Amino acid sequence: MDPKLTEPPFVQAEGVINLRDAGGQRSNLPSYANHIVKLRYLYRAGEPSRVTPKGIVQLKDELGVRKIFDLRSDVEVKGYKADPLIIEGVGFVQVPVSSVGAYDPISLAMRVKGFKDDPLVVDTLSFRLHY
């Protein structure tokens, strides 16, 4: 594994990809201007359903994870062909950022495929179809 992926802000839970501490980031919300997210309080990760038993212990006991919010659409979740994530003592809430479509790298590439070569001239039909 790349040594940079084992150093902060990255943290480890076996089977969970791209897991990192979101703490230390400044809030963009006007009502919380100049507030910083508490370290070791909020994490973000890639697809979590392949977490191993050791990874579950790491999430719960070492990182203190009590709730997981899945931001993927149903299409993305089904694309992984994995069983629903159930971890005893950890809540799971699906709150997709989009009710349609997927936001993985391949899906995003397909969305912009219909755009013209000139980045300043957007093919509005392609844009409307994909967004």
C-alpha positions as a Python dict, from the first residue, in 0.01 Angstrom:
ca = {
    (1, 'M'): (0, 0, 0),
    (2, 'D'): (120, 351, -79),
    (3, 'P'): (268, 492, 245),
    (4, 'K'): (77, 817, 188),
    (5, 'L'): (-251, 624, 220),
    (6, 'T'): (-157, 515, 571),
    (7, 'E'): (-77, 867, 696),
    (8, 'P'): (-327, 1130, 818),
    (9, 'P'): (-587, 1217, 716),
    (10, 'F'): (-618, 851, 606),
    (11, 'V'): (-720, 596, 867),
    (12, 'Q'): (-751, 220, 841),
    (13, 'A'): (-1046, -17, 865),
    (14, 'E'): (-977, -337, 678),
    (15, 'G'): (-1199, -373, 372),
    (16, 'V'): (-1307, -7, 359),
    (17, 'I'): (-1144, 192, 80),
    (18, 'N'): (-1033, 553, 92),
    (19, 'L'): (-1125, 602, 459),
    (20, 'R'): (-1011, 933, 599),
    (21, 'D'): (-1073, 1171, 886),
    (22, 'A'): (-1274, 1476, 777),
    (23, 'G'): (-1174, 1657, 1094),
    (24, 'G'): (-964, 1969, 1082),
    (25, 'Q'): (-1167, 2112, 795),
    (26, 'R'): (-1319, 2459, 827),
    (27, 'S'): (-1699, 2480, 800),
    (28, 'N'): (-1846, 2656, 496),
    (29, 'L'): (-2180, 2712, 665),
    (30, 'P'): (-2240, 3082, 740),
    (31, 'S'): (-2387, 3003, 1081),
    (32, 'Y'): (-2067, 2813, 1170),
    (33, 'A'): (-1811, 3047, 1016),
    (34, 'N'): (-1463, 2991, 1158),
    (35, 'H'): (-1568, 2658, 1315),
    (36, 'I'): (-1350, 2356, 1247),
    (37, 'V'): (-1477, 1998, 1231),
    (38, 'K'): (-1353, 1804, 1533),
    (39, 'L'): (-1076, 1553, 1459),
    (40, 'R'): (-1174, 1182, 1483),
    (41, 'Y'): (-1545, 1274, 1479),
    (42, 'L'): (-1647, 1257, 1111),
    (43, 'Y'): (-1501, 1019, 854),
    (44, 'R'): (-1563, 971, 483),
    (45, 'A'): (-1495, 663, 278),
    (46, 'G'): (-1558, 481, -43),
    (47, 'E'): (-1788, 181, -77),
    (48, 'P'): (-1810, 14, 269),
    (49, 'S'): (-1981, -322, 210),
    (50, 'R'): (-1658, -523, 188),
    (51, 'V'): (-1552, -440, 542),
    (52, 'T'): (-1394, -741, 712),
    (53, 'P'): (-1455, -858, 1070),
    (54, 'K'): (-1127, -690, 1166),
    (55, 'G'): (-1242, -373, 987),
    (56, 'I'): (-1566, -376, 1186),
    (57, 'V'): (-1367, -384, 1510),
    (58, 'Q'): (-1151, -99, 1382),
    (59, 'L'): (-1456, 110, 1286),
    (60, 'K'): (-1640, 55, 1614),
    (61, 'D'): (-1367, 27, 1875),
    (62, 'E'): (-1076, 227, 1735),
    (63, 'L'): (-1259, 498, 1539),
    (64, 'G'): (-1579, 509, 1745),
    (65, 'V'): (-1814, 490, 1445),
    (66, 'R'): (-2176, 476, 1562),
    (67, 'K'): (-2362, 568, 1242),
    (68, 'I'): (-2290, 536, 869),
    (69, 'F'): (-2455, 764, 614),
    (70, 'D'): (-2448, 617, 263),
    (71, 'L'): (-2469, 897, 4),
    (72, 'R'): (-2487, 663, -297),
    (73, 'S'): (-2794, 626, -518),
    (74, 'D'): (-2977, 292, -543),
    (75, 'V'): (-2815, 244, -884),
    (76, 'E'): (-2468, 274, -731),
    (77, 'V'): (-2548, 43, -439),
    (78, 'K'): (-2690, -225, -672),
    (79, 'G'): (-2384, -191, -895),
    (80, 'Y'): (-2162, -331, -621),
    (81, 'K'): (-2374, -648, -595),
    (82, 'A'): (-2300, -669, -225),
    (83, 'D'): (-2521, -757, 68),
    (84, 'P'): (-2657, -465, 270),
    (85, 'L'): (-2412, -345, 530),
    (86, 'I'): (-2522, -453, 877),
    (87, 'I'): (-2292, -390, 1172),
    (88, 'E'): (-2431, -460, 1517),
    (89, 'G'): (-2437, -139, 1720),
    (90, 'V'): (-2384, 86, 1417),
    (91, 'G'): (-2677, 267, 1256),
    (92, 'F'): (-2702, 279, 879),
    (93, 'V'): (-2884, 555, 691),
    (94, 'Q'): (-2909, 579, 313),
    (95, 'V'): (-2936, 943, 203),
    (96, 'P'): (-2843, 953, -167),
    (97, 'V'): (-2718, 1281, -309),
    (98, 'S'): (-2908, 1190, -626),
    (99, 'S'): (-3211, 969, -674),
    (100, 'V'): (-3092, 877, -1023),
    (101, 'G'): (-2755, 805, -1170),
    (102, 'A'): (-2422, 721, -1022),
    (103, 'Y'): (-2124, 936, -933),
    (104, 'D'): (-1840, 687, -960),
    (105, 'P'): (-1552, 782, -1197),
    (106, 'I'): (-1684, 578, -1490),
    (107, 'S'): (-2036, 722, -1464),
    (108, 'L'): (-1900, 1075, -1439),
    (109, 'A'): (-1686, 1018, -1749),
    (110, 'M'): (-1995, 903, -1940),
    (111, 'R'): (-2180, 1219, -1833),
    (112, 'V'): (-1922, 1451, -1979),
    (113, 'K'): (-1865, 1239, -2292),
    (114, 'G'): (-2139, 1429, -2477),
    (115, 'F'): (-1985, 1770, -2412),
    (116, 'K'): (-1803, 1949, -2689),
    (117, 'D'): (-1423, 1974, -2703),
    (118, 'D'): (-1431, 2341, -2614),
    (119, 'P'): (-1484, 2353, -2236),
    (120, 'L'): (-1644, 2696, -2265),
    (121, 'V'): (-1915, 2576, -2503),
    (122, 'V'): (-2136, 2319, -2336),
    (123, 'D'): (-2368, 2100, -2538),
    (124, 'T'): (-2684, 2193, -2347),
    (125, 'L'): (-2876, 1883, -2457),
    (126, 'S'): (-2603, 1656, -2319),
    (127, 'F'): (-2588, 1860, -2004),
    (128, 'R'): (-2966, 1834, -1951),
    (129, 'L'): (-2962, 1460, -2022),
    (130, 'H'): (-2690, 1391, -1770),
    (131, 'Y'): (-2759, 1638, -1492),
}
